[in-house]
C-alpha cells in the first residue's frame, strides 16, 4: 500500500497555506467586524488547504475519495477567488490585468516563493487592493497545480488501480516470496494436493 502521501511536500499545499495566511490577515484587517464575509472567506481558504491534506491521506485507501476531496479543494479556492474579485469590483478598486507590470511582478514572486511566512511579512504594509491581487495571483497558480495533481492522480489510478488492486498485488507478492503460489486463504487447499479423508465422528463418543 502507498505510504508516500506526505501532503506537506506538495507545492499545491504549500501555496494553499500561503493563501490561507494572506486571507486570514486580509479578512480581519479590511472587512468590518460582524461581516459574514470574514468567516466565509477564511472557511473557503481553510477548506482549500485542509481538503487537499485530507484527500492526500485518504488516497492511501481510497483513490476515489482522494480525487473527490482534491476537487472540493479546488472548488473552495474558486469560491474564495470570487470573494476577492467582488471585493475589488464593488469598491471601485482595480483587479490587475494579466499584462499589467504589477501583475507580472507578482506572478514571478508568487511562483518563486512558497513559504507562507514571507507573505505574512510582506503584506503588513500593503493596501487592500494590492493584497487582494496577490491573493488572486496565488489562487490562480494554486488552481493550475491542483488541476495537474488531479490529472496525475487519474493517470495513476488508470495505470495502477485502487486499493483492491494494490492489496491483490501485495498478497500475490507475499505468496510468491513464501512459496505459497496457488494458496488462496487459510481454509483453502493448495492445488494439486489430494484432500485427506476425515474419520467419521462416532455419535456415541
N, C-alpha and C positions, 0 to 999 in steps of 0.2 A: 504493500500500500504506500501511497505517496506520503512522504514526511518532509517535503521541501517547501511547505506553504508558509514561508516567513513573509507576511504581508508588509512588514516594515521596510523591506528591501525594494519594494515596488515603487517606481518613480511616480506612478499614479497615486499611491497612498501618500507619499511624501508631499506631493503637490496639493492633494486634498487637505492635508493637515495645514499647509500654508493658507489655503482658502478659509478654513475654519478660523484660524487665528486672526486673519485680516477681518473677517466678517464679525467676529466677536467684538473686536475693537470698534469697527465702523458702526455697528448697530447701537452700541451703548453710548457712543460719542455723538452721533449725528441724528438719531431718532429720539423723539420725545418720550420721556418716561410714561409708561402705560400704553404706548403704541403697540398693538398686537403684532405689527410687522417685525418688532425686535425678536420676539420668540420664534416667529415663522422663519426668519432668515437664519437665525442661529440653529434651529432644528433642521432646516434644509442642509446647511453646511455640515452639521453633525452627521446627518444621515448619509451625506455624500462620502464621509470618511468611514463611519462605523460599518456600513453595509459592505464596503469594499473589504474591510478586515474580516467581517463575519463570513462573507462569501468565500474568501480565500481559505479560511479554516474549514468551513463546511465542505469545501471541494475535496477534502481527504476522503469523505464517504459519499458525497453526492455531487456529481458534476452538474446535474440539473439545477440543484439549489444554488450552486456556485454561480452559474450563468444568470439565474433569476435575480440574485442579490446584487450582482455586479451591474445589472441593467437598472435595478432600483437605485443604485448609487448614481448612475448617470442621469436618471430622471430627476433626482433630488437636486443635482447641480444645475440642471436646466431650469428648475423652479427658482433656484437662487439667482440664476442669471437674469431672469425676468424681473425679479425684485430690484436688482441693481439698475437695469435698464429703465424700469418705471421710476425709480428714484431720480435719475438724471433727467428724464423727459418732463415729469410734472413740475420740476423745479427750474426748468429752463437752463439746465446745465448741459455741457457738451459730452457726448459719447464720441471718443476719438475715432476718426476714420482709420481704416486699415493702413493707409499710406501716410498718415499723419506722422511726422518725425517723433512726436512723443509716444505714439503707439509702437513705432518701430523700435525705439529705445527700450520701451517697457517689455516688449516681447523678447528682446535679446536678453534683458536682465532676468526675466522670469524663467526663460529657458535654461539659463546658466545656474540659477540658484534654487535649491530645493530645501534649504534649511529655514524652517518657519521663524527661527529667532531673528534672522536678517530682516524679515518683513515686519515683525513686531517692533524692531528698532527703527526702520526706515519710515514707517507710516506715522510715527508720533507727531511730526510737524507738517504732514501733508494735508491738503484740503480734501473735502468730501468728494469733489469731482475727481481729483487725482486718485484717491484710494479706490473709488468705485471703478475707475478704469483699470487700475491694477488688478482688482478682483475679477473683472470681466475677462481680462487677458489670461489670468490664471485658470479660470473656469474653461475657457476655450482650449487651452493647452491640455488641461486635465481630461477634457472630453475626447480629444484626439488619442491620448494614451489609453483611456478606457475602451474606446472603440477597437483599438488594436489588441487590447487584452482580451476582449470578448471574442474577436475573430481567432486569436491564438487558442483560446480555450475550446472553441468549436472544432478547430482542426485537430487539436489534441484528443478530443472526445471521439472524433471520427476514426482517428488512427489507432487509439489505444482502448477505446471503450470506457465504461464506467466501473464502479466498484465491483460489480459481479464478475466482469472480465478480469479485473486485477486479482480478485480472490481466486478465480479459477486458475490463472497463470501461476500464482504463488503456490497453490495446492499441488498443481502438476509438477512444479519445480521441486517441491519438498518430496513428492513421491519418487521422482527420478533420482534425487540425491540419496534417498534412503532405500533404494531398491524395491519400491512398492508400486511399480508400474501395474496398472490394471486394478489396483485396490481402490474401491470407491467409498469405503466407510467402515466403521468398526463392526458393523453387523453384516458385512458382505464378504463373500469368498473371493479369493484371488482366482481369476480364470484359469482353466486347465488343471485345476487341482480337484480331485474327487471329494465329494461330500461324504464324510463318515456317518454311517447309520447310527442312530442312538438307540440304546436299550429301552424297550417299553417299560413304563412305570408299573410296578406291582401295586394294584389297588389295595392289597391287604397290608402292604408295608407301611 
